[in-house]
Amino acid sequence: MQLQLEQLGKRFIREWIFRRLSVDLAPGSRVAITGPNGSGKSTLLQVIAGSMPATEGSIRYGSVQDDAVYRHVVIAAPYLELIEEFTLTELVDFHRKFKPLKQGLSTPDFIERLDLTASRDKYIRNFSSGMKQRLKLGLAFWSEARLIILDEPTSNLDARNTDWYLREVQQLPGDQIILIGSNVPSEYAFCSQAIDIQQYK
Ligand SMILES: Nc1ncnc2c1ncn2[C@@H]1O[C@H](COP(=O)(O)OP(=O)(O)OP(=O)(O)O)[C@@H](O)[C@H]1O
């Protein structure tokens, strides 16, 4: 999928968070979205994910129609809540109704890959913050999607899980676009492109 942002802008009340952002990303692009705290990285990622409207400009997702974007885009971010009332198995089953997993992975196989089999019947509300983050990243890595958006991917992860993230993210198929919102250089060191949000004020 080709991702084209054209003259994209987002304003909250009277404050422009970014403006005149135009970029054309080919399939396989690995792009870091950088900038200090409060500069607008998460806002841009949510606009691209379709969960927040742009104020001006347009986004094209290749040949994907606007009403089908949600099936081709997956986002993992600390501020997006998992459904706490579900067990892990129920949550993965629910997720698969909207976004199939890669290679037809079954729910138990997905949970096994995440090394969470012992917690398959545990309620999400009882997961630790690191377990929740690992689950969000797993859903992003192993869902059928053409665009993967990861905001602050290693938040709440310990050293072992950070290594796991770095291994998995670099093994993602070459035709997926990956966008990483971060101000931790090690999270996006493998990216070949960067968008510095401060250039678009
Ligand atoms: N719903 C909203 N209404 C008003 N202002 C908002 C809203 N959401 C975000 N903002 C403002 O937009 C600006 C950018 O916030 P954003 O969360 O996108 O920054 P960020 O670069 O991701 O920051 P951080 O690195 O701290 O996560 C901030 O000034 C924030 O207060």
The ligand as a MOL file (V3000), in Angstrom:
LIG
                    3D

  0  0  0     0  0            999 V3000
M  V30 BEGIN CTAB
M  V30 COUNTS 31 33 0 0 0
M  V30 BEGIN ATOM
M  V30 1 N -8.0580 16.1550 22.2990 0
M  V30 2 C -7.2280 17.1880 22.4230 0
M  V30 3 N -7.7030 18.4490 22.6190 0
M  V30 4 C -6.8560 19.4990 22.7330 0
M  V30 5 N -5.5240 19.4040 22.6450 0
M  V30 6 C -4.9970 18.1870 22.4530 0
M  V30 7 C -5.8080 17.0130 22.3400 0
M  V30 8 N -4.9990 15.9440 22.1480 0
M  V30 9 C -3.7450 16.4210 22.1450 0
M  V30 10 N -3.7350 17.7620 22.3230 0
M  V30 11 C -2.5540 18.6320 22.3360 0
M  V30 12 O -1.8280 18.4160 21.1530 0
M  V30 13 C -0.4250 18.5610 21.4120 0
M  V30 14 C 0.3130 17.3520 20.8710 0
M  V30 15 O 0.0150 16.2230 21.7040 0
M  V30 16 P 0.5060 14.7670 21.3140 0
M  V30 17 O 0.0100 13.8300 22.3560 0
M  V30 18 O 0.1650 14.4950 19.9080 0
M  V30 19 O 2.0970 14.9440 21.4270 0
M  V30 20 P 3.2570 13.8540 21.4300 0
M  V30 21 O 4.3510 14.3970 20.5530 0
M  V30 22 O 2.7210 12.5160 21.0930 0
M  V30 23 O 3.7280 13.9030 22.9480 0
M  V30 24 P 4.4350 12.8260 23.8930 0
M  V30 25 O 5.8420 12.6300 23.3780 0
M  V30 26 O 4.4470 13.5210 25.2230 0
M  V30 27 O 3.6050 11.5690 23.8890 0
M  V30 28 C -0.2710 18.8040 22.9170 0
M  V30 29 O -0.1660 20.1970 23.1180 0
M  V30 30 C -1.5810 18.2900 23.4680 0
M  V30 31 O -1.9460 18.9680 24.6510 0
M  V30 END ATOM
M  V30 BEGIN BOND
M  V30 1 1 1 2
M  V30 2 1 2 3
M  V30 3 2 2 7
M  V30 4 2 3 4
M  V30 5 1 4 5
M  V30 6 2 5 6
M  V30 7 1 6 7
M  V30 8 1 6 10
M  V30 9 1 7 8
M  V30 10 2 8 9
M  V30 11 1 9 10
M  V30 12 1 10 11
M  V30 13 1 11 12
M  V30 14 1 11 30
M  V30 15 1 12 13
M  V30 16 1 13 14
M  V30 17 1 13 28
M  V30 18 1 14 15
M  V30 19 1 15 16
M  V30 20 2 16 17
M  V30 21 1 16 18
M  V30 22 1 16 19
M  V30 23 1 19 20
M  V30 24 2 20 21
M  V30 25 1 20 22
M  V30 26 1 20 23
M  V30 27 1 23 24
M  V30 28 2 24 25
M  V30 29 1 24 26
M  V30 30 1 24 27
M  V30 31 1 28 29
M  V30 32 1 28 30
M  V30 33 1 30 31
M  V30 END BOND
M  V30 END CTAB
M  END
